[in-house]
Amino acid sequence: MRIHIATDHAAFELKNYLVERLEEDGFEVTDHGAHEYDAQDDYPPFIIPCAEAVVADEGSLGIVLGGSGNGEQIAANKVKGVRAALAYNVELATLAREHNNANVVSLGGRMASLEESYEIVKAFVTTEFPGEERHQRRIDLITEYEER
């Protein structure tokens, strides 16, 4: 599975850590930046291309990172076809996949340790959407609205 990942300066260390851990676990990771630390950079130029790549790359998932993860989730959700969920624990990451078929997870680099963040990401990327009718129906309603 390919995973697209992006951050600004606020989670630069976390992004690099996650890329390394995910590659060790056998995932193919595409890093959309930031590629160098710049305390003045802005997240949309990194997050939006990452989210677009997830939509264009069927079957892939995305990880967007920032200080809190809030702005990054908002930016990712502006991309048609993205269902980005802010997750600050394993249960939320799992539910985002099981109930919402989320294709992007957002984390705050200032909200959890590197290892805790990795556990959240691991739960997200290894959880399958079971396709229960009630959940699919709700996703379809969101998609229908998005198409209008």
N, C-alpha and C positions, 0 to 999 in steps of 0.2 A: 504494500500500500504506500502511496505517495502522500506525504504530509507537507503542506505549505505553511511557512511560519514567518512572522514579521513582528517587529517592535520598533519603538523609538528608543531614546537614551534611557528611559526610566526602567526598562527591563532588559537592557543590553546583556548583562551578565547571565540572567535567567535564560534568555534565548540561546546563547552559546552553550550553556549547560544542557538545555533540552535537546538541541541539535545533536550534541555528542551522545547523550543517553539514548535517544531514539535511533540513531544510526547503529549504536552497539546492539540494540534490540532487533536490528534487521529492517528497519523502516527506511524508505527512500525519502530524504528530506530536501525540499527546495527552500532555500533561505532567501527571502525577499528583502532582507535588511532590517535594520541598519547594519552596515558592514563595518562601521567604525563608530566609536563613541563620540557623540557631539551633544553636549548638554543643552544646546539650543534648538535641536531638531524638532520637527513636528511629526505626529504619528500618521495623519491621513496619507501622505505620499508613500508610506510603507504598507499600511494596512489595506488600503483600497486595492492595490494591485495583487496583494495576497488573496484577498477575498475573490477578486475576479478570476484568479488562477484556479481556485477551488471549483468555481462554477464551470469553468472551461475544461477542467480535468476530471471527467466523470469518475466517481468512485474514490476520489481523494478527499482528505479532510484538511482543515486549517486550524492554526493556532495563532491568535493575535494577542499581543502582550503590551502592557504599559504600566504606569504606576499603580493604578487601581483596576484597570481593565474596562472601566465604564465607557470612556470615550472610544476605545478601540472596538468594543462591541457595537456601539452606535454606528461608527463609521463602516464596519463590516456589514451591518444590516442594511445599509443604504444600497448595497449591490444586489440587484435582482437575482433571486435564486439562493441567496445566503440565508441561513437560519443560524445566527450566532447566539451563543448562550454564555453568560457570565457565570463562571463556576469558581467557588472558593472552597469547595470540598469535594471528595470523591462521590458522595451521594448525588450532588447536583450535576456533576459531569455525567454520571451514569444515567440519571433521569433525562438529561438533555438529549441523549442518544435514544433511549428507550421510548420516551413519550413524544419527543419533538423531532426526531430524526435530524437533530442539529448537525450541521456540517462544518461548523467553526466553533471553537471554544475560545473564550477570552479569559485571561488571568491577569491579576495585578502582581507585578514584580515586587511590590512593597507589602504584599498581603500575606505571604507565606514563605517558608524556607524553600531552598532549591529542591530538596528531597520531597517535601510536601507537594510542591508544584508539579514535580515529575509524577507523583502518584495520581494527582488529579488528571494530568494529561494522559497517562497510561490508561486510566479508567475510561476516558473519553474515546481514545483511539482503538481500544479493544472491545468496546461494547457495541453490539449490533442492534439495529432497529428491528424489533420483532414483527412490525407491521400489523399490530392489532388494529382492527377496523375502527375503533373509536379514536385512536390516535391518528390514523391515516386520514380519517374524515376531517379532523380538525386542521391537519396540515393542508389538506386540499382546500379548505375554506380560506386559509391564509394565502395560499397560492392563487386562488381565484381572485381575491381582492388585489393582490400584487399585479396580476395581469391586466386589471382594469385601469 
